[in-house]
Amino acid sequence: AFQADGKLTYRQFQILETISKSKEPITIGNLIKMKKMSRMTLFRDLRELHLQNKIIRLGQGRGVSYVISS
């Protein structure tokens, strides 16, 4: 189900765009409010983006936030 070839789904592209426009690290809770998608869907997309080195994960557990990889 994961795209190993580095291609992004439209949803993943939207998530990347939202994170890149944010001035500070963005949390899953903030993304859920903005994107109106389920927590698990968002979590899977964020994990895939992290594995592709598109985003950087900061913190652990409930304190996780994300920024664009430079």
Buried (B, 14 or more C-beta within 10 A) or exposed (E): EEEEEEEBEEBBBBBBEBBEEBEEBBBBEBBBEEBEBEEEEBBBBBEBBBEBEBBBBEEEEEEBBBBBBE
